[in-house]
Amino acid sequence: MQRYLTGQHVQAERWLDARPGDVVWCTAASGWSKSARNAFVAPWLRGATALLHDGRFDPEERLAIAATEGVNVLCMAPTEYRVIAKRVTLPALPRLRRLVAAGEALNPEVIEVWRDATGLEIADGFGQTETGQLTGAPPGEPVRPGSMGRPLPGMRLWVDDGELVVDPRTVPTFFRGYLGHEPAPRDRPWRTGDRVREEDGWLYFEGRADDVIVSSGYRIGPFEVESVLVSHPAVAEAAVVGAPDEERGEIVRAVVVLRDGYVGDDALRRELQDHVKAATAPYKYPRRVEFADDLPKTASGKIRRALLRETGPR
């Protein structure tokens, strides 16, 4: 536990960027490891005030609290940033200095909406419960849309056959092991199970290894297709999974939540398919588009793609 506390200094300074006197609000639910490190530990390590709010997510209330309490650093799940960007008119929030997100990749369109309203870019980051924070878009540098940042100082990460791999010896918050199992080895690489690509030292999340769709031999990351769908004015949220297909092995299946005022009919379905074809490789378009009132999510706001695969039509 002592190592975990001191290890949080790196991300608290070089990603969250909490400073003495700041009001820091991390909205992560208490069941998420990110809550422990950024709702409590990181602000206190940096001499900042931690703001806590016990209540369900409400976009308008979230913005009102941030304004009333003078929040300087706001840390939210990508889902929360998306919903606010799509359903609420964003105010300026002049006290805000830093916006960060982690948990899932963040759509470039959402970053643009927040930048236009607040003048700030959302700095994405990545970590696991087993490792703590591993990457982040550094303070003072332009955000690269779609990227989860660079490895935090001192941490050795690399991409092997499309999967992010970590040297545990360089991660101060690497876990000791799972309860009831042998201790986690620190003398060999830790394979995260996350599909990632690297460009100029910046890392881009493409999905969990078991979320990647293989259709007619093509490997398709769900996040790219979801980002294109969310960029359409009719779409509030989207989740993409693979669906079994006799000819192609799998096809791309999209489950879409529409914004108010739009009707999920065949015409819109074709329009969304054409929208994806025009914005990315044609083979990536969703051959199946379904409309839903909401998407299944974990307590931390991540889309439960495994549940969508299990409940989808066969």
N, C-alpha and C positions, 0 to 999 in steps of 0.2 A: 504493500500500500504506500509506503514512504517513497518508493521509486516512482510510482504512478504520479504522485502529487508533484514531485520535482520535474518529472518528464513533461508535464503539461506546460511548463514555461515556454517551450519551443513554439508550440502552436498558438499559445496565448499572445505571444509577442509578434510572431512572424506570419500569422494568418488572421486570427481573430482581431488582433491589433487593439486590444483593450489597453487603456491608459489610465493613470491615476486621475480620479475625479469623474471618469466617464460613468454614464448609466448604461449598463449592458443588459439586453433582454434576449435570452435564448429561449425560444418558445417550445423546445422539444419536450415531449411527454416524458414523465419520470421513468417509464419502462425502457427508455432508449439510453444506451451508454453515453450518447452525445449530451444528454441532459446533465449527467454527473459532471462532465468535464467543462461544459460551457455555460450551464445555468448557474453553477456554483464555483468550481475550482478555478477556472481560468480568470474570471473577473477578480476574484479575491487575491490571486497570486500577483495581479497587476495593480492592485490598489484601487480597483473600480467598484462601483455599486452594482449588485446583481438585482435585477427587477424580476419578481415572480408574480404570475397571474394564474389563479385557479379558475378556469372556465373553458368552455368549448370554443373551438375556433369559429369566429365570426369576423369576416373581412372588415366591415365598417368599424366594429369595436376595436379590432387590432390596430387600425390606423389611429383611431381616437386616443387610445391608451398611449401609443408611441408619441403622439403630439403632446398630450397632457403631461406625461411624465418626463418629457425632454430626453427621449432615448437617443444616445449617441451611436451605439453599436447594436444593430439588429441582426440576429441570427435565426433564420427560419428554415423549415423544410422546403425543398423545391415546389412541392405541391401547394404550399401556402402562398408562395410568391406567384405561382401560376394563377391560382384562383383569384387572388386580389387583382392581378394585372388584367384578367379577363372580365371581372364582374364589378369592379369598383373604380371610380375616378380617383386617381392618386393625387393627394395634396403634395405640396412642396416639402414639408417636414424639414425645416431649416436646421434643426439641432442634429439631424443625422449626419454622421461622418463616415460610417462604414457599414456595408451590407455584406453578409456572408451566408452561404448555404452549403449543405452537405446532406448526403443520404441517397440522392439520385442525381443523374446528370441534369443540368439546367438548360432549358431551351433558349437559343439565342434571341428569339422574339421577345421572351419575357425579360431578359436582360435589357433589351432596348426600351421597353415600356417603362421600366423603373428608372433607367438613365434619363429618359426624356422628362420624367416628372420630378426627380430628385437631384439630377446631376451626378448620381453615383452609379457605378457598375457593381453588380453582385459578384463577389469573389467566391468562386466555388472551391470546394475542398473534398478530400476523400479520406476515409479511414474505416476500420472494422472494429467491432467489439473486442476482438482478440488483440488488436494492435494499437488502438487509439489512432489519433490523427497521423496521416502519413504524407499528405500533399496539401497544397493550398496555393491559390493565386496570391502572390506577395503584395503587401501594401506598397503603394507608390508606383506600381507598374500597371499599364493598361491590361484589362482583362482580355483574354482570348476566348470569345464565345464558344461554348461547347467544351472547354477544357476544365479539368479539375485541378489545374495548377501544376506546379513543379514539386518534386520531392522536398520536404522540409529539410532545413540545414542539418547535416550529419547523418541523414537516413539514406541508406543505399537501397534503391529500387531499380528494377529493370523489367523489360518485357521479353518473355520467352515464349515463342510460338503463339503470340497473341494474348498471353496471360500475364498479368502483373505478378511479379515475384519479389519477395522482400528478404533482406538479410536480417534475421532477428537480433543479431548482435549489435546492430546499429539503431535499434528501436527501443527507447527507454521505457515505453509503456507496453511492451510485448507481454502477452499473458503467460502465466505459469502453467496453465493446463486446464482441461475440462474437469469438473467435479466428478469424482469416481473413476477417472482414467489416469493413465501414466502422465507424468509431467510433459509439457510440450517441449520438444527438442529445440535448442537454440543453436546447434552446431550445423544445421543444414537449412537450405532456403525454405521459406514459407510461401507456398503457392496459394494465392488469394482466391482463385476461382473466378476472378473478374477479367473479362475481356477488355483490353486496353490497347490503344495505339499511341505511339510517341512521335512528336514532331518538334524538332529544335529544343528538346529538353522538356517540353510541355506534354502532359499526359491527357488523353481523351478517353473517357469511359464509353464502352460500346455495349455493355450488358453483362450479366452473369453468364458464365460459360454454358449453363443449361438453358439460358434464354435465347441464345443465338439460333436463328432459323436457317435450316439447310434446305433450300428449294432448288431442285434440278441441278444440284451440285454447287449452287451459289450460297455463300454464307452471308446472311442478312442480320445486322444488328438492329434490335427493335427501336433503340433510341433515335436513330436517324429518321426512321419512318414516322415515329411519334412526333418528332420536332416539326416535320413538314406538315403533318396533319394539324397540329396546334397553330401553325402559322395561318391557317385558313380562318377567315372571320367568323365562320359558323361554329367553330370548334372551341369548347372550353377546356376539355381534357381528352386524352386519347391513350389507349394502351394497345400494344401490338404483341401478338404471340403467334406461334406456329400452330397450324391445324393439319391433321393427317390428310394426305391426298394420295390416291393410288398411283397416279402418273408421276407426280413431282416429289413424292416423299412427304413434303410439307408445303403448305401455301401460307402466305401472310394473311393473318386475320386481325382486323382492327375493331376494337370496341370504343365507340366515340360517345362522349357526353357533349350535347349541343348547348350553345348559349341561348338565352331567352329570345324568343321570337323566330326561331328556326324550326322547321319540321323535318324529321328524319324520313324521307321518302326515297324512291328509286332515283329521282332526278338528282338529289343531293348526294346520294351514294355514288353515282357515276361522276359527279363533279369532284368529289373528294379523291376518287381513284385517278382521274385525269390530273388533278392538282399534284399528286405524288409523282405520277409519271413525268410531269413537266419539270419538277424540282430535283429529281434524283434519277438514278438508273431505272429504266422502265420495268425491269424484272423485280424491283422491290415493291411495286405497288400492291396494296391489299386486295386480293381477289375476293375476299369476304369482308364486308363492312357491316357492322351491327351498331345499333343505337341503344344507349342505356341511360337511365336517370343518374347513375353514379358508378364509380369504379370501386372494387374491393381494395381496401388499403390496410396496412399494418398500423399499429398505434403510432408509429413514427412517420406515417404519411407515405410510405413506399407502396407502390402498386403491387398487389399480390398476383403476379402473372401466373404463378403455378396454379392458383385457384381458378383463374380464367381458363387455363388449359384444361383443367379437370372438368369444368362445367360447360365448356363449349360444345356446340353441335358436332356430331361425328359423321 
